[in-house]
Amino acid sequence: MVFLPLLMLLAGASAHSWIECSNYLMTSVEDRNYWDASKCLGYPRCSAARSGIFGSEGTLNYQSLTGNACPCARGAKDDYTDAYPKATYVPGQRVCLAYPAKNHVADVCTNKDIPDNGMIVYRTMLGATEDPPLSQWPVPYLNNTNGVHVNGVIDYKGFQNCPKFCEDMPNAFCSMCFDLEPDLAVGSYSFHWEWTFNVGQAKYISCWEADVVASSDQPTPAILPPTTVASTTVPTPMPAPPGVVPSVQPVPATPRPSADNPYFDCE
């Protein structure tokens, strides 16, 4: 049996999650497939402390259930640098984020039961000077272009929007986009991303700052044009990767961790 030992090997591998880029430029569907550092126009806090290699964990991996809301303190030394700047957004922009898969995708090269229990972005109010507690970030962006993953189905939705996952399971490129409000006031904001792998497990977390400006010379990092509606409206989904047929299976009950399904604990 070759497949079972492979699963056991992968289960023991490092498998973590964080936002690698807080302002990723997407101008075509193909831009969703592979990381290109030249397309990253903004970074999360303290990115400069890492090696700069996509998928390299460094200081960006962080989990919390009741502790700090961010892995790197606001205003920390080298929180942003010339090489790793903070993001600049415009009102109504479709903001795209990039992150590595770190083995967390249901696919033919893993199995269909790798879970995803929700990914969401929050922001502060204008000009906030402190990070809110973990569960008290005031403005949620509840909808994003990835849709919701159905556990037990290979669908590349939710966190698992990683079309080339099987080419490099730990470091495959993944992305999500969300829409800013068209009337968002200009100024400085902090953003907070969190993702739940297993229910009850500490959340994976990233934080970053962004200056919202009235207009920018930077291209808008989105495949689709910015929306003209508030972020409470469901954004237009991006097309599924070629060859992926949307599933119409009923939602199965989430299986319990077992020796046959080691992906439920990727620590």
Backbone hydrogen bonds in HBPLUS format (Angstrom, degrees):
<---DONOR---> <-ACCEPTOR-->    atom                        ^
c    i                          cat <-CA-CA->   ^        H-A-AA   ^      H-
h    n   atom  resd res      DA  || num        DHA   H-A  angle D-A-AA Bond
n    s   type  num  typ     dist DA aas  dist angle  dist       angle   num
A0006-LEU N   A0002-VAL O   3.24 MM   4  6.41 152.5  2.32 144.9 152.8     1
A0007-LEU N   A0003-PHE O   2.99 MM   4  6.34 152.6  2.06 150.7 158.0     2
A0008-MET N   A0004-LEU O   3.01 MM   4  6.32 158.5  2.06 154.6 160.4     3
A0009-LEU N   A0005-PRO O   2.90 MM   4  6.12 153.0  1.97 147.4 154.6     4
A0010-LEU N   A0006-LEU O   2.98 MM   4  6.22 163.3  2.01 152.7 156.4     5
A0011-ALA N   A0007-LEU O   2.92 MM   4  6.08 151.3  2.00 146.8 155.1     6
A0012-GLY N   A0008-MET O   3.28 MM   4  6.46 138.3  2.46 137.4 146.3     7
A0012-GLY N   A0009-LEU O   3.20 MM   3  5.36 133.0  2.43  97.7 109.6     8
A0013-ALA N   A0010-LEU O   3.04 MM   3  5.04 153.4  2.11 101.3 109.8     9
A0020-GLU N   A0098-ALA O   2.74 MM  78  5.53 152.7  1.81 147.6 155.3    10
A0021-CYS N   A0098-ALA O   3.20 MM  77  5.04 152.8  2.28 136.7 135.5    11
A0098-ALA N   A0021-CYS O   3.12 MM  77  5.04 157.1  2.17 136.8 141.5    12
A0022-SER N   A0042-GLY O   2.88 MM  20  5.14 147.2  1.99 118.9 126.2    13
A0041-LEU N   A0023-ASN O   2.83 MM  18  5.18 169.5  1.84 153.8 154.2    14
A0024-TYR N   A0096-CYS O   2.86 MM  72  5.23 174.9  1.87 144.4 146.1    15
A0025-LEU N   A0039-LYS O   2.80 MM  14  4.94 164.7  1.82 143.2 148.6    16
A0031-ASP N   A0028-SER O   3.07 MM   3  5.44 146.7  2.18 106.0 115.3    17
A0032-ARG N   A0029-VAL O   3.07 MM   3  5.83 167.3  2.08 120.5 124.6    18
A0033-ASN N   A0030-GLU O   3.03 MM   3  5.60 169.1  2.04 122.1 124.9    19
A0039-LYS N   A0036-ASP O   2.90 MM   3  5.60 161.8  1.93 123.8 129.7    20
A0040-CYS N   A0037-ALA O   3.16 MM   3  5.40 165.6  2.18 109.7 114.0    21
A0043-TYR N   A0085-PRO O   2.88 MM  42  5.98 146.3  1.99 156.5 167.6    22
A0045-ARG N   A0207-CYS O   3.07 MM 162  6.25 164.8  2.09 148.1 152.0    23
A0046-CYS N   A0079-ASP O   2.88 MM  33  4.09 147.2  1.98 111.7 120.9    24
A0049-ALA N   A0046-CYS O   3.34 MM   3  5.83 160.1  2.38 110.3 115.5    25
A0050-ARG N   A0047-SER O   3.13 MM   3  5.82 166.6  2.15 123.1 125.4    26
A0056-SER N   A0053-ILE O   2.91 MM   3  5.43 162.3  1.94 140.7 141.7    27
A0060-LEU N   A0057-GLU O   3.23 MM   3  6.10 146.0  2.35 151.7 151.3    28
A0205-ILE N   A0062-TYR O   3.02 MM 143  5.73 157.5  2.07 151.8 154.4    29
A0064-SER N   A0203-LYS O   2.91 MM 139  5.35 146.7  2.02 141.5 151.2    30
A0203-LYS N   A0064-SER O   2.93 MM 139  5.35 140.4  2.09 130.8 125.6    31
A0076-ALA N   A0073-ALA O   3.10 MM   3  5.43 146.3  2.22 138.9 133.6    32
A0079-ASP N   A0076-ALA O   3.01 MM   3  5.24 132.1  2.25 142.1 130.7    33
A0081-THR N   A0084-TYR O   3.09 MM   3  4.88 160.9  2.13 110.9 115.4    34
A0211-ASP N   A0087-ALA O   3.03 MM 124  6.49 155.4  2.10 148.5 148.7    35
A0089-TYR N   A0211-ASP O   2.94 MM 122  6.17 152.3  2.02 136.1 145.1    36
A0213-VAL N   A0089-TYR O   2.87 MM 124  6.28 162.7  1.90 162.7 160.3    37
A0093-GLN N   A0090-VAL O   3.08 MM   3  5.56 151.2  2.17 142.5 141.4    38
A0092-GLY N   A0181-GLU O   2.98 MM  89  4.92 131.2  2.23 113.9 110.8    39
A0180-LEU N   A0093-GLN O   2.89 MM  87  5.42 172.8  1.89 159.5 161.3    40
A0095-VAL N   A0178-PHE O   2.76 MM  83  5.41 142.8  1.89 177.9 169.4    41
A0178-PHE N   A0095-VAL O   2.87 MM  83  5.41 149.5  1.96 148.6 157.6    42
A0097-LEU N   A0176-MET O   2.72 MM  79  5.38 168.6  1.74 171.3 175.0    43
A0176-MET N   A0097-LEU O   3.13 MM  79  5.38 149.5  2.23 138.1 144.3    44
A0099-TYR N   A0174-CYS O   3.05 MM  75  5.27 158.8  2.09 133.8 136.7    45
A0174-CYS N   A0099-TYR O   2.90 MM  75  5.27 136.8  2.09 157.7 171.3    46
A0101-ALA N   A0172-ALA O   3.00 MM  71  5.34 143.2  2.14 142.7 152.2    47
A0104-HIS N   A0101-ALA O   3.09 MM   3  5.65 168.7  2.10 121.7 124.2    48
A0102-LYS N   A0170-PRO O   2.77 MM  68  3.89 141.6  1.91 125.9 124.8    49
A0103-ASN N   A0169-MET O   3.01 MM  66  4.99 156.7  2.06 133.8 126.4    50
A0110-THR N   A0107-ASP O   3.12 MM   3  5.30 158.2  2.17 105.7 112.5    51
A0117-ASN N   A0196-THR O   2.83 MM  79  5.08 151.2  1.91 160.3 161.4    52
A0196-THR N   A0118-GLY O   2.87 MM  78  5.42 161.6  1.90 159.9 166.3    53
A0120-ILE N   A0194-GLU O   2.99 MM  74  5.68 159.5  2.03 160.8 167.5    54
A0194-GLU N   A0120-ILE O   3.01 MM  74  5.68 160.6  2.04 163.8 169.9    55
A0141-TYR N   A0121-VAL O   2.76 MM  20  5.43 159.8  1.80 173.1 166.4    56
A0122-TYR N   A0192-HIS O   2.74 MM  70  5.05 153.2  1.81 146.7 156.1    57
A0192-HIS N   A0122-TYR O   2.89 MM  70  5.05 157.7  1.94 136.1 138.5    58
A0123-ARG N   A0139-VAL O   2.86 MM  16  5.26 138.7  2.04 139.1 152.3    59
A0139-VAL N   A0123-ARG O   3.28 MM  16  5.26 157.0  2.33 161.4 157.5    60
A0124-THR N   A0190-SER O   2.90 MM  66  5.47 142.5  2.04 154.0 160.1    61
A0128-ALA N   A0125-MET O   3.38 MM   3  5.88 149.8  2.48 140.9 134.4    62
A0127-GLY N   A0188-SER O   2.92 MM  61  5.32 164.0  1.95 168.0 168.3    63
A0136-GLN N   A0133-PRO O   2.99 MM   3  5.28 168.9  2.00 122.9 124.4    64
A0145-THR N   A0177-CYS O   3.01 MM  32  5.53 157.8  2.06 148.1 154.9    65
A0153-VAL N   A0150-VAL O   3.06 MM   3  5.65 140.3  2.23 147.8 146.8    66
A0160-GLN N   A0157-LYS O   2.96 MM   3  5.21 128.7  2.23 140.4 132.2    67
A0162-CYS N   A0160-GLN O   2.84 MM   2  5.46 131.4  2.08 108.2  93.0    68
A0175-SER N   A0161-ASN O   3.37 MM  14  6.18 149.7  2.47 151.5 156.8    69
A0165-PHE N   A0162-CYS O   3.10 MM   3  5.37 143.2  2.24 133.0 128.3    70
A0167-GLU N   A0164-LYS O   3.05 MM   3  5.66 155.8  2.11 118.7 126.2    71
A0168-ASP N   A0165-PHE O   3.09 MM   3  5.79 150.4  2.18 119.9 126.7    72
A0172-ALA N   A0168-ASP O   2.72 MM   4  5.10 112.6  2.17 170.4 169.0    73
A0184-LEU N   A0181-GLU O   3.19 MM   3  5.17 160.1  2.24 113.0 111.4    74
A0187-GLY N   A0212-VAL O   2.90 MM  25  5.18 153.0  1.97 135.1 141.9    75
A0212-VAL N   A0187-GLY O   2.75 MM  25  5.18 170.8  1.76 162.1 158.8    76
A0189-TYR N   A0210-ALA O   3.03 MM  21  5.54 158.8  2.07 156.9 163.7    77
A0210-ALA N   A0189-TYR O   2.96 MM  21  5.54 152.7  2.04 155.5 157.7    78
A0191-PHE N   A0208-TRP O   2.65 MM  17  5.28 165.0  1.67 168.2 172.4    79
A0208-TRP N   A0191-PHE O   3.01 MM  17  5.28 153.7  2.08 139.6 143.9    80
A0193-TRP N   A0206-SER O   2.83 MM  13  5.18 168.7  1.84 154.2 158.1    81
A0206-SER N   A0193-TRP O   3.00 MM  13  5.18 150.4  2.09 142.5 147.1    82
A0195-TRP N   A0204-TYR O   2.93 MM   9  5.16 146.2  2.04 140.4 149.4    83
A0204-TYR N   A0195-TRP O   2.92 MM   9  5.16 168.0  1.94 157.6 155.4    84
A0201-GLN N   A0198-ASN O   3.02 MM   3  5.39 161.4  2.05 131.3 134.7    85
A0222-ALA N   A0220-THR O   2.85 MM   2  5.77 130.7  2.10 112.8  97.5    86
A0233-THR N   A0230-ALA O   3.12 MM   3  6.06 170.9  2.13 126.7 129.2    87
A0244-VAL N   A0241-PRO O   3.14 MM   3  5.79 160.7  2.18 142.8 143.3    88
A0261-ASN N   A0258-SER O   3.02 MM   3  5.09 148.6  2.13 101.1 110.8    89
A0265-ASP N   A0262-PRO O   3.26 MM   3  6.14 166.7  2.28 124.6 125.9    90
